[in-house]
Amino acid sequence: MEQYAEFALRYSCVGLSSRRSGEGRIEKEKKIMAEIKRLEMTREGLQKLKEELEYKETTEKMRIAEQLKVAISYGDLSENAEYDAAKNDQAALEQRITELRAMIENAVVVDESKINTDVVGFGTRVTLVDLDDEDEEQEVYTIVGTSESDPANGRLSNESPVGAALIGASVGDVVSAQTPGGVRRLRVLEIAL
C-alpha cells in the first residue's frame, strides 16, 4: 500500500517545480478555500462530506495510482492515451479533494435545538402546495445548504429560487418564486423539524 502512495505522490498532478516544495498544491488549496464562503449544513451533511473525502483520499487515489502504474508500463508516455486519461482522472480527483477539504473547513453545523419552526428557515421541513398546479398536490422539502441540495429527494437549497423565497415565510403565507420554468406561487401549510 505504501508503494502505491509513494507512486501516486511521485506522479501527482502538481507541476514539476512545485512538486519539490508543495507550494503549488498549497496555493491552489488556499485559492479554493478563499472562494468558498461559510457553508451552513446539517450534521448529517458534514458527515457525508467527511466520508466522501476519506473515500477519495484512500480508495480513489489507490485506484488511480494503479491506473498510472499500468499506463507507465506500456512505455512511451508521449503517445500513451491510458497515461493521459489517468493523469486527467488524477487531476479531477485532486481538485475534488481540495474542494471537499475547503467545504469541511468552512462548514458551519446548524444547531437543531436553535431552529425556529415559526418561520421557514435552514433545517426546517416545510409542507407546501403549488397554487398554480391543477392537482394541488402537497410537496415536502427540508431547507438545507447548497452542498446538501437534492430537490428530487426533498432537500432544497436555501439559495435556490424556491428555497430563498420560502425563507422567513410562516404557515399560511403565499410566496412567489421565480424559477427557470416561470413564477411559482406556493402556500406554506406546515413547518416542522
C-alpha positions in Angstrom: 0.0 0.0 0.0 2.8 2.4 0.9 4.4 1.8 -2.5 1.2 2.9 -4.2 1.1 6.1 -2.1 4.7 6.8 -3.0 4.0 6.2 -6.6 0.9 8.5 -6.6 2.9 11.2 -5.0 5.8 10.9 -7.5 3.4 11.2 -10.4 1.0 13.7 -8.9 -0.8 16.3 -11.0 1.1 19.1 -9.3 3.6 20.8 -11.5 7.3 19.7 -11.5 8.6 22.8 -9.9 6.0 22.8 -7.2 6.3 19.1 -6.6 9.6 19.6 -4.7 8.2 22.2 -2.3 4.5 21.5 -2.3 3.8 25.2 -2.9 1.6 24.7 -6.0 -0.8 22.4 -4.1 -0.9 24.7 -1.1 -1.5 27.8 -3.1 -4.2 26.0 -5.1 -6.0 24.9 -1.9 -5.8 28.4 -0.4 -7.3 29.9 -3.5 -10.2 27.4 -3.5 -10.8 27.9 0.3 -10.9 31.7 -0.2 -13.6 31.3 -2.8 -15.8 29.1 -0.6 -17.8 31.0 1.9 -19.0 29.7 5.2 -21.3 26.8 4.4 -24.3 26.1 6.6 -25.1 22.4 6.8 -26.6 19.7 8.9 -24.5 17.4 11.0 -25.5 14.6 8.5 -24.3 16.7 5.6 -21.0 17.3 7.1 -20.6 13.6 7.9 -21.3 12.7 4.3 -18.6 15.2 3.1 -16.1 13.7 5.5 -16.9 10.2 4.3 -16.5 11.2 0.7 -13.2 12.8 1.4 -12.0 9.7 3.2 -13.0 7.6 0.2 -11.4 9.9 -2.3 -8.1 10.1 -0.3 -7.8 6.4 0.1 -9.7 4.1 -2.4 -9.8 6.5 -5.3 -6.2 7.6 -5.0 -5.1 4.0 -4.9 -7.2 3.1 -8.0 -5.7 6.0 -10.0 -2.2 5.2 -8.8 -2.7 1.6 -10.1 -4.0 3.0 -13.5 -0.9 5.2 -13.7 1.3 2.3 -12.9 -0.3 0.2 -15.7 -0.2 3.0 -18.2 3.5 3.7 -17.5 4.3 0.0 -18.0 3.1 0.5 -21.6 6.2 2.6 -22.3 6.4 5.8 -24.3 4.4 8.4 -22.3 4.3 10.9 -25.2 1.6 9.0 -27.1 0.1 7.0 -24.3 -3.7 7.6 -24.1 -4.1 5.5 -20.9 -1.5 7.6 -19.2 -3.2 10.9 -20.3 -6.6 9.6 -19.1 -5.2 8.5 -15.7 -3.5 11.9 -15.3 -6.7 13.7 -16.1 -8.6 11.4 -13.6 -5.9 12.2 -11.0 -6.2 16.0 -11.6 -10.0 15.8 -11.3 -9.7 13.8 -8.1 -7.2 16.2 -6.5 -9.5 19.1 -7.4 -12.4 17.4 -5.7 -10.3 16.5 -2.7 -9.3 20.2 -2.4 -12.9 21.3 -2.7 -14.1 18.8 -0.1 -11.4 20.0 2.4 -12.4 23.6 1.8 -16.1 22.7 2.3 -15.4 20.8 5.5 -13.1 23.6 6.9 -15.8 26.2 6.1 -18.7 24.2 7.4 -21.0 25.7 10.0 -23.2 23.0 11.5 -26.6 24.4 12.4 -27.7 23.5 15.9 -31.1 21.9 15.5 -32.1 22.9 19.0 -32.0 26.5 18.0 -34.1 26.2 14.9 -37.3 28.2 15.0 -40.3 26.5 13.4 -42.4 29.6 13.5 -40.9 30.5 10.1 -39.3 28.6 7.3 -35.5 28.6 7.8 -32.4 26.5 7.5 -33.1 23.0 8.7 -36.9 23.2 8.8 -39.1 20.8 6.9 -41.8 22.7 5.1 -45.0 21.3 3.6 -46.4 23.4 0.8 -48.7 23.4 -2.2 -48.1 25.0 -5.6 -51.2 27.2 -6.2 -50.7 27.1 -9.9 -50.6 23.3 -10.0 -54.0 21.9 -11.0 -54.0 18.9 -8.7 -52.6 21.0 -5.8 -50.6 18.0 -4.6 -48.6 18.7 -1.4 -44.8 18.8 -1.5 -42.5 18.4 1.5 -38.9 19.9 1.5 -36.2 20.3 4.0 -34.3 23.5 3.7 -30.5 22.8 3.5 -27.3 24.3 2.4 -26.1 24.3 -1.2 -23.7 21.4 -0.7 -26.6 19.1 0.6 -29.2 20.2 -2.0 -31.1 17.3 -3.7 -34.5 18.5 -4.8 -35.5 15.1 -6.2 -35.2 13.7 -2.6 -36.9 16.6 -0.9 -33.8 18.7 0.0 -33.9 22.3 -1.2 -31.0 24.7 -1.1 -31.6 27.8 0.9 -30.1 29.7 -2.0 -32.3 28.1 -4.7 -35.1 30.3 -6.1 -37.8 28.3 -4.2 -35.7 27.9 -1.1 -34.8 31.6 -0.9 -38.4 32.6 -1.5 -39.6 30.3 1.4 -37.1 31.6 3.9 -38.9 33.7 6.5 -42.4 32.6 5.5 -44.9 31.5 8.1 -47.8 28.9 7.9 -50.5 30.3 5.6 -48.1 32.6 3.7 -48.1 32.6 -0.1 -44.7 33.2 -1.6 -43.7 33.7 -5.2 -40.5 32.1 -6.6 -39.0 33.0 -9.9 -37.8 29.6 -11.3 -36.3 28.8 -14.7 -39.8 27.4 -15.6 -41.6 30.6 -14.6 -43.1 32.0 -11.4 -44.4 29.5 -8.9 -46.9 30.7 -6.2 -46.5 28.5 -3.1 -48.6 28.3 0.1 -46.9 27.2 3.3 -49.0 24.6 5.0 -46.7 23.3 7.8 -43.3 24.0 9.2 -41.5 21.3 11.3 -38.1 19.9 12.2 
